[in-house]
Amino acid sequence: MTPHTHDVVPRSNWAAPSGKPPLPSRMMRATWRGLPAKKHEVGWEPGLEVPGADGSLLRTDHYFPRTEGDFPTLLVRSPYGRGLPWSPLFGVLFAEQGFHVVLQSCRGTAGSGGRFDLWRNEAADGQATVSWLRRQPWFTGILGSIGPSYLGYVQWALALDPPPELKAMVVQVGLHDPHALFYEGGALRLETALAVGVGMTYQHQGLMPLMRATLRLQRGLRKITTARPLRGAHVPALGEVPPWLDGVMAHPDADDPHWNGASVAEAAERSAVPTALVTGWHDALADQTFEQFARLRRPGCASSLLVGPWTHTSALQQGWPEVFAESLAWLRAHLCGDPSGLRPTPVRVHVGGENAWRDLDDWPPAATTADWFPAANGALDRQAPVESGPLASFRYDPDDPTPSVGGPLLSRRAGAQDNGTLEARDDVLTFTSAPLTEPVDVLGPVSARLRIATDTGHADVFARLCEVDAHGRSTNICDGLVRLRTTGQTPAEVTVPMSSTAHRFAAGHRIRLQVSGGAHPRYARSPGTGETPVEATRLLPVHLTLHTGSALRLPQGTP
């Protein structure tokens, strides 16, 4: 632990600058509905230079209420620039509710000095910024932090050694482990890695550079994701290539020294800073949020969890009224001493199918794990098959990889989608229950225990939970993928974690288990040869056979 110096400058009368927030921010603010009325006019002090840990000057904007009095401060540190949408989302909205907001660009981005290096400088630069805050005449010594995605990571980095002024955090769709962002079950989250590469490289440069880079990636996505070898294929499309992206692709093992210091998970494990967490069922970082909540709860840290029907991006768009209300209530409670807006339970989740919010005492809630067994005739039953042996086989061809449809992506194609076209493919197995005679509630982590044999010994296994409605439409609920290694034709037993859900399967609907050999380009395709997908130049089709003893494992609650 680093000792904190308390070099707080004595309070004095502070002459507020006369500037108004930038016009685009005020225009965006005017379009929002369903938000609380503003309490204060907002002032803006742009372009402040804050010394970073190495002396690099970090560009910083200061938003504040144009009202006499003392107000707590919110720290928002971002590698994505200080303009839209961060200026209105955090600078304007929270200043008008009675907070100083310090919106800062991480080093090497949006005019800040130094070189941006994913994850490596955030703890030290956060501490340096707090030291600067102590010298500001308007700083009261009461500090909170807020922000989504990588803006959540910088909060956890600061919380590794929390300054005494830090009284509350709000981590929205945030991460604490970069390796887990880029890898799942041993497989590279290829589309996510490319999207993050574009966002980190171009978003802080402004809207037009970001749009052009995004369009280049979309146009070149198929060529990039099917290249052999995969490594380096993104360079022409991305243009300005972040050096850290090649490092991500070249180091798949979480134990590789490349990732030393990347995870800041221990911050939640020992944290005493009251923390509110927000995620969505189709957020690419949902599992990290659930892990954060579990870590916070173990030492008894004050914490809350909100899970909506959102993706990574829609939580701050369609979900913003709920997310803003949750965030504001938490900050007022812990920074202003006003707990009146807090809900009575720590957890609130949106239950799909029921289309309703449910308040819970914990996550996951107590539930009974129910096994649903696939059968050779394509059924999904509560009773295990009497006879043992193969259930079904399929051929996965990496030269024609099974495509990804929906799910926790960072693109507009994320979320719940119609799986009909996907399930019509020969390389996708489906096992479907009879129409339900009564509703079935699933609340908690879902998994599949699969017994699978392969002919090459090298394959990926993708498992997905779907709901089939009365019209036969199959919609994805949650899913997961693991890399599989087998010996000969002897089936190997593997558990596929499929994330978590809160969903009510209505009476008359059916539960479906989907099994395939991949979801491309969401994940880099398995070449079938044992080579890493990033370096492989040869592709080998794989035959996979699912055996009895497999089961879909659902945490079923009481409707």
Secondary structure, 3 states (H helix, E strand, C coil): CCCCCCCCCCCCCCCCCCCCCCHHHHHHHHHCCCCCCCCCCEEEEEEEEEECCCCCEEEEEEEEECCCCCCCEEEEEECCCCCCCHHHHHHHHHHCCCCEEEEEECCCCCCCCCCCCCCCCHHHHHHHHHHHHCCCCCCCCCEEEEEEEHHHHHHHHHHCCCCCCEEEEEEEEECCCHHHHHEECCEECHHHHHHHHHHHHHHHHCHHHHHHHHHHHHHHHHHHHCCCCCCCCCHHHHCCCCHHHHHHHHCCCCCCHHHCCCCCCHHHHCCCCCEEEEEEEECCCHHHHHHHHHHHHCCCCCEEEEEEEEECCHHHCCCHHHHHHHHHHHHHHHHCCCHHHCCCCCEEEEEECCCEEEEECCCCCCCEEEEEEECCCCEEECCCCCCCCEEEEEEECCCCCCECCCECCCCCCCECCECHHHHCCCCEEEEECCCCCCCEEEEEEEEEEEEEEECCCEEEEEEEEEEECCCCCEEEEEEEEEEEECCCCCCEEEEEEEEEEEEEECCCCEEEEEEECCCECCCCCCCCCCCCCCCCCCCCCEEEEEEEEEEEEEEEECC
